[in-house]
């Protein structure tokens, strides 16, 4: 068991019983039955947005400060615009 933070107050047995009794008497806070727990589905989101049909590869690239500043100045999506510019250059120059 992890160490408790300084100043943590642990209820006495009587206080714990009173808290439990109060919680059980609240119809909006009744504990789940075993059958209800069995039907619980996890709500964990995995991975963010769906994968694209054509995914990009993560790399590291060094760019001149002025080139980087110019693309960043165009706002959100600047990395996609660099990708588009490079694609256009490859198509025009038949780069292999």
N, C-alpha and C positions, 0 to 999 in steps of 0.2 A: 504494500500500500504506500502511495507517495506521502511525503511529509506534508503536514497541514501548514497553511500560512499562519504566521503569528497573529494572534487575536481571534482565531477561529473558535467559535463557541459551539460545543457539542451538546445537544439536548440530553437531559437526564432520561432515564427509562420512562418516567411518568410523563414528561413533556413529549417524548417521542410517541407514546401511546395516545396522548391527547391529539397530537398532530395527525396521526394515522386515522383516528376515529373521526376527526373533522373532515379529512379528505374522503373517507368512505361514505360519509353522510351527504356529500355534495353530488347530486345526480349528474352534474355536468363533468365531474372529474372521476368517474368510476373507472377502476382499472380494467384493462382488456381481459377477456376470458382467453383460455388456451386456444379455443376455436377461432376467436377473432385474431389472435397473434399469428395463427397459422395462415390466415388470409392476407396478412400485411405484405405489401410489395415495397421493395426498396425504391426510394426516389432519387437515387444517385444519378446525376447527369454525367455521362461519360463523353469527354472529348470535344465539346463545343459544337460548331456547325458541322453539317454532313460533309463527307469527303467529296471533292469534285471528281468528275470523270478523269480529267487530266490534272494531276497534281504537280506542284512545283517542287524542286529540290532545294533544300537549305544548304547554302554555301557561305563562305566568307570571301568578300571581295574588297579590294582597296581602290578607292576612287579619289580623284583630285578634290580638294576642299571646295573649289569653285563649282565643280560639276555637282557635288553632293548638295551644296547650298542651293543651287538653282532648282534641283528636283524637290528638295524639302520645302522650298518656298511656294511650291504649287499646292501644298496642303496634303491632307490625308490621301493615301493611295500612291504616294510618290514612288514607292518600291515597285508597284505594278507598272507605273509609267516608265521606269528605267527598264523593266523587262520588255515592255512594248517597243521602246526605242531600240534596244538590242535586237529584238526579233526583226524589226524593220531593216536594220543595218545588215543583218545576215541575209535576208531575202534579196536586198538590192545588190549585195556584193557576192552572192552565191558562195558564201564562205563555207568551207568544208573542214 
